[in-house]
Amino acid sequence: MRRINNFWRRGHKWSLERFVITLGAIGITLLMPACGSAPATPRSTDADPAPVPLVETVKVVSRQLDLVVPLPAELQPYEAVAIYPKVTGFVQWIGVDRGSRVKRGQVLARLEAPEIVSQKVEAQSKLQNVQNQRIEAEAKLAAAEGTYERLKVAAGTPGVISDNELEIAQRAAEAARARVVGLRNTIEAAKATLHSVEVMEGYLRIVAPFDGIITERGVHPGALVGPSGGAGAQLPMLRIEHISSLRLVVAVPEAYVSGVTAGKKVAFSVSAFPNRSFTGTVARIADSLDSRTRTMPVELDVANPDWQLHPGMFPTVSWPVRRPQPSLFAPPSAVLHTMQGTYVIRVHNGSTEWVNVKPGASSGNAVEMFGDLHPDDEVVLRGSEELPPGTRVTSRAGRWQ
């Protein structure tokens, strides 16, 4: 019985092994025809052509720049003077103070200087003395000339008057005449000296040089004052400003100076009157730029009859910007900024061209373009570095105005 079981086990194992081997052989046989009947398709080595990009383009337009930009400015008095006396003296009286309105020629203060008074008295005395000497000399001249004329007549009779006596009389008359001439010159010099002292005495009266308002007062009665740089000149006596007309000084940037013309009316506003607009007229143009700020000072005349505007205010000026000739404009989105420069991408014959440009002033949704561009050139609406020069593109019209 044991032998029968062992034989069965050996027989079963052998049958299972043969079964597995048989299945493997059948699978290989089935697979071989399938692999052989469909040859492998060769892989393509050529890349598919890239699609031509579609871009929106707009045309460059030519028009006159008409732009208004806000610029800061400063109001200044039309005339302003720090008043110093022309002579040294003490303030005797001062009749104005800060805020006083004055007229031209009005006496503002009086000084006292005793030495000037004494100089005037001395000059008057010298003049009077010289005038008395001239009267005496003229009398002597008349006597000498009379004696000479009588002797000259008598000399016509031989033996009455000697030639020596006649010559002495002639010399005496000439000397008297020369003395009179000298005294007359001395009188003129004395008059000039007296006039000079009187002018200095007039300097003791401080008068207003023009109509205006006193904005500063630095002295009081009894103070020692004098010319600028001299004794008693630490501070000016007064400061007067003419404000019925004002100067509006505007620092115009370099980019906007080409449209500055004299006589143009310009509007401005001040924070003290937010709901009002004022105007000034371009009157003086510096025609030279400040090297530090790259701006050009321009002065406008502003009428201020009611004195509502004041020097020192900082208005905002609505400055009109114009060019002497029309400019080319394109949308700001067309400008491409790179490390190498600033460009717009022009489309010509279906290919892109990079044009180096310099942007100018912006007017609404357009910006000035300065470069190798022409009116009606087509540029890409949205510049991109993904469109290098020479790229073939398909364009369609965009909108930007």
C-alpha positions in Angstrom: 0.0 0.0 0.0 2.9 2.4 0.8 4.5 1.7 -2.5 1.2 2.6 -4.3 1.0 5.9 -2.5 4.6 6.9 -3.3 4.1 6.1 -6.9 1.0 8.2 -7.1 2.7 11.1 -5.5 5.6 10.9 -7.9 3.2 10.6 -10.8 1.2 13.6 -9.7 4.2 15.8 -9.4 5.4 14.8 -12.8 2.0 15.6 -14.4 1.9 19.1 -12.8 5.4 19.9 -14.0 4.6 18.9 -17.5 1.4 20.9 -17.4 3.3 24.1 -16.5 5.9 23.5 -19.2 3.2 22.9 -21.8 1.4 26.2 -20.9 4.6 28.2 -21.2 5.3 26.8 -24.6 1.8 27.6 -25.9 2.1 31.2 -24.7 5.4 31.8 -26.4 4.0 30.3 -29.6 1.0 32.7 -29.5 3.1 35.8 -28.8 5.7 35.3 -31.5 3.3 35.8 -34.5 1.9 39.0 -32.9 5.3 40.5 -32.5 6.5 39.6 -35.9 3.3 40.7 -37.8 3.4 44.5 -36.8 6.7 46.1 -37.5 7.7 49.1 -35.3 6.9 52.6 -36.7 10.0 54.7 -37.0 10.1 57.8 -34.7 10.0 61.2 -36.5 13.2 63.3 -36.1 11.7 66.7 -37.5 10.0 69.1 -34.9 6.6 70.5 -35.8 6.8 74.1 -37.1 6.0 76.7 -34.3 2.7 78.6 -34.7 2.9 82.2 -35.9 1.8 84.4 -32.9 -1.1 86.8 -33.2 -0.5 90.3 -31.9 -2.5 93.5 -31.6 -1.0 96.6 -33.3 -1.9 100.3 -33.2 -0.7 103.1 -35.4 1.6 105.9 -34.3 -0.2 109.2 -34.5 1.1 112.7 -35.0 -0.5 115.6 -33.1 0.2 118.8 -31.2 1.0 118.3 -27.5 -1.6 120.2 -25.5 -0.9 119.4 -21.8 -1.4 121.2 -18.5 0.9 120.1 -15.6 0.8 121.4 -12.1 4.0 123.1 -11.0 4.9 124.7 -7.7 5.7 128.4 -7.6 6.4 131.2 -5.1 4.9 134.7 -4.9 7.4 137.5 -4.3 6.9 141.2 -3.9 7.3 143.3 -7.1 9.8 145.5 -5.2 11.3 145.0 -1.8 13.9 147.2 0.1 15.6 146.9 3.4 15.9 150.6 4.5 19.2 151.7 6.0 20.0 155.4 6.7 22.7 157.0 4.5 24.3 158.8 7.5 25.0 157.7 11.1 22.6 159.2 13.7 20.2 158.5 16.4 16.5 157.8 15.8 14.6 160.9 16.8 11.1 159.9 15.6 9.7 156.9 13.7 6.1 157.1 12.5 5.4 153.7 11.0 5.3 150.1 12.1 4.7 146.6 10.7 1.7 146.6 8.5 1.7 150.4 7.8 0.7 151.3 4.3 2.9 154.1 2.9 3.1 156.3 -0.2 6.2 157.2 -2.1 8.0 160.2 -0.5 6.3 159.8 2.8 8.5 160.6 5.8 9.0 157.4 7.8 11.5 158.5 10.4 13.8 161.3 11.4 17.3 161.1 12.7 19.4 163.6 14.7 23.1 164.1 14.1 24.5 167.3 15.7 27.8 167.1 13.8 25.9 167.6 10.5 24.1 170.6 11.8 27.5 172.2 12.9 29.0 171.4 9.5 26.1 173.2 7.8 26.5 176.3 10.0 30.2 176.3 9.3 29.7 175.9 5.5 27.2 178.8 5.6 29.6 181.0 7.5 32.4 180.3 5.0 30.2 181.1 2.1 29.1 184.4 3.6 32.7 185.3 4.4 33.8 184.6 0.8 30.9 186.6 -0.6 31.9 189.6 1.5 35.5 189.3 0.3 34.2 189.2 -3.3 32.2 192.4 -2.7 35.3 194.1 -1.3 37.5 192.9 -4.2 35.0 194.0 -6.8 35.0 197.5 -5.2 38.8 197.6 -5.3 38.7 196.4 -8.9 36.3 199.2 -9.9 38.7 201.8 -8.3 41.8 200.4 -9.9 40.2 200.3 -13.3 38.9 203.9 -12.8 42.4 205.1 -11.9 43.9 203.3 -14.8 41.4 204.8 -17.3 42.0 208.4 -15.9 45.8 208.0 -16.1 45.5 206.6 -19.6 43.5 209.6 -20.7 46.0 212.0 -19.0 48.9 210.2 -20.6 47.6 211.4 -23.9 49.1 214.9 -23.0 52.9 214.7 -23.2 54.7 215.2 -19.9 51.7 214.9 -17.6 51.9 211.2 -16.7 54.9 209.0 -16.9 54.8 205.7 -18.6 55.8 204.0 -15.2 52.8 205.4 -13.4 50.5 204.2 -16.2 51.9 200.7 -16.1 51.6 200.5 -12.3 48.0 201.5 -12.6 47.4 198.8 -15.2 49.0 196.1 -13.2 47.0 197.1 -10.1 43.7 196.8 -12.1 44.7 193.4 -13.5 45.6 192.1 -9.9 42.2 193.3 -8.7 40.4 191.6 -11.5 42.3 188.3 -10.8 41.3 188.5 -7.1 37.7 188.9 -8.0 37.8 185.9 -10.4 39.5 183.8 -7.6 36.9 184.8 -5.1 34.1 183.9 -7.4 35.6 180.4 -7.8 35.9 180.2 -4.0 32.3 181.1 -3.7 31.3 178.3 -6.0 33.3 175.8 -4.0 31.7 177.1 -0.8 28.3 176.7 -2.3 29.1 173.1 -3.3 30.3 172.4 0.2 27.1 173.9 1.7 25.0 171.9 -0.8 26.7 168.7 0.2 26.1 169.3 3.9 22.4 170.2 3.1 22.1 166.9 1.2 23.5 165.0 4.2 21.1 166.9 6.4 18.3 165.7 4.1 19.4 162.1 4.8 18.2 162.6 8.3 14.7 162.3 7.0 13.9 158.7 6.0 11.3 158.6 3.2 9.5 155.8 1.4 11.1 154.9 -2.0 7.8 153.6 -3.4 4.2 152.8 -2.5 4.0 149.7 -0.3 3.6 148.2 3.1 6.1 148.1 6.0 6.8 144.4 6.7 9.5 144.8 9.3 10.6 147.3 11.8 13.9 146.8 13.6 14.5 150.0 15.5 12.9 152.4 18.0 13.5 156.0 19.0 16.9 156.6 20.5 18.6 153.7 18.6 21.9 154.4 16.8 21.6 153.6 13.1 23.9 154.0 10.2 24.6 152.9 6.6 24.9 149.2 5.8 28.2 147.9 7.0 28.8 150.9 9.2 28.3 151.8 12.9 24.8 151.1 14.1 23.9 148.9 11.1 23.2 145.6 12.8 19.7 145.5 11.5 17.8 147.5 8.8 15.5 150.2 10.2 12.6 149.1 8.1 11.6 146.8 5.3 9.1 148.0 2.7 7.5 145.8 0.0 5.5 146.7 -3.1 2.6 144.2 -3.2 -0.1 145.8 -5.3 1.7 143.9 -8.0 3.5 140.6 -7.4 6.1 138.4 -9.1 5.1 134.8 -9.5 8.3 132.7 -9.9 7.9 129.3 -11.5 10.7 126.8 -11.8 9.9 125.2 -15.2 11.5 121.7 -15.8 13.8 121.3 -18.7 11.3 119.1 -20.6 8.7 121.9 -20.7 10.8 125.0 -21.5 10.3 124.8 -25.2 6.8 126.1 -25.0 7.5 129.1 -22.8 6.4 132.4 -24.5 6.2 135.9 -23.1 2.7 137.4 -22.7 0.9 134.1 -22.1 -1.8 134.0 -19.5 -1.3 131.3 -16.9 -3.8 130.2 -14.1 -2.8 129.4 -10.6 -4.4 128.7 -7.2 -3.4 129.2 -3.6 -4.4 127.2 -0.5 -5.8 130.3 1.2 -8.5 130.6 -1.4 -9.2 127.0 -2.6 -12.3 127.9 -4.6 -10.7 130.8 -6.5 -8.5 130.8 -9.6 -6.0 133.6 -10.3 -4.0 134.5 -13.4 -0.6 135.9 -14.2 1.2 137.0 -17.3 4.5 135.6 -18.4 6.8 138.6 -18.2 10.4 137.6 -17.7 12.1 134.4 -18.9 15.6 133.6 -17.6 16.6 131.7 -20.7 19.1 129.8 -18.6 18.7 126.6 -16.6 19.8 126.1 -13.0 22.5 123.4 -13.1 21.4 122.1 -9.7 17.7 121.6 -10.4 17.6 121.5 -14.2 14.8 124.1 -14.1 14.5 127.5 -15.7 13.0 130.4 -13.6 10.1 132.2 -15.2 8.5 135.3 -13.7 4.8 136.1 -14.1 3.3 139.5 -13.3 0.3 139.3 -11.0 -2.0 142.2 -10.4 -3.0 142.4 -6.7 -5.1 145.6 -6.3 -7.0 144.3 -3.2 -3.9 142.9 -1.5 -5.5 139.5 -1.1 -2.3 137.7 -2.2 0.8 137.9 -0.1 4.5 137.4 -0.8 5.8 134.1 0.4 2.7 132.1 -0.7 3.3 128.9 -2.6 0.7 128.6 -5.4 0.1 125.7 -7.7 0.4 126.8 -11.3 -1.5 125.1 -14.1 1.4 125.3 -16.5 0.5 124.8 -20.3 3.0 122.5 -22.1 3.3 122.9 -25.9 5.9 121.9 -28.5 7.0 124.1 -31.4 6.0 121.3 -33.7 3.7 118.2 -33.6 4.9 115.1 -31.7 4.4 111.3 -32.3 2.3 109.5 -29.8 1.8 105.8 -28.9 0.1 104.0 -26.0 2.2 103.6 -22.8 1.7 99.8 -23.0 3.8 99.7 -26.2 6.9 100.9 -24.5 9.3 98.1 -23.6 12.0 98.7 -21.0 15.0 96.5 -21.0 18.5 96.5 -19.7 19.8 97.7 -23.1 17.3 100.6 -23.5 13.7 101.6 -24.2 12.0 100.3 -27.3 8.7 99.9 -29.1 8.1 96.9 -31.4 7.2 97.9 -34.9 5.6 95.4 -37.3 6.8 95.8 -40.9 6.0 93.2 -43.6 4.9 90.7 -41.0 8.1 90.9 -39.0 9.0 92.6 -35.8 11.5 95.5 -35.5 12.8 96.9 -32.3 13.0 100.7 -32.4 14.9 102.6 -29.8 12.8 105.5 -28.5 12.8 108.1 -25.7 9.5 108.7 -24.1 8.4 112.3 -23.5 5.4 113.8 -21.8 2.2 111.8 -21.2 -1.1 113.2 -22.4 -4.1 111.1 -21.3 -3.5 107.5 -22.4 -0.8 108.4 -24.9 2.9 109.2 -24.5 5.3 111.1 -26.7 7.8 109.0 -28.6 11.1 110.4 -29.9 13.1 108.1 -32.2 13.1 106.5 -35.6 9.3 106.4 -35.9 6.9 107.9 -38.5 3.2 108.6 -38.5 1.1 105.6 -39.2 3.8 103.1 -38.2 2.3 100.0 -36.7 3.6 99.1 -33.3 2.7 96.2 -31.0 0.1 97.4 -28.5 1.7 95.4 -25.6 5.4 95.2 -26.0 7.0 92.0 -24.9 10.5 90.5 -24.9 9.0 87.3 -26.3 8.8 89.0 -29.7 12.5 89.5 -30.5 13.5 91.3 -33.7 12.7 89.3 -36.9 9.8 87.3 -35.4 7.1 86.5 -37.9 3.7 87.6 -36.5 0.1 87.9 -37.6 -1.3 91.3 -36.6 -4.7 92.6 -36.0 -5.8 96.2 -35.3 -6.1 97.1 -31.6 -7.7 100.1 -29.8 -6.1 102.6 -27.4 -7.5 106.0 -28.0 
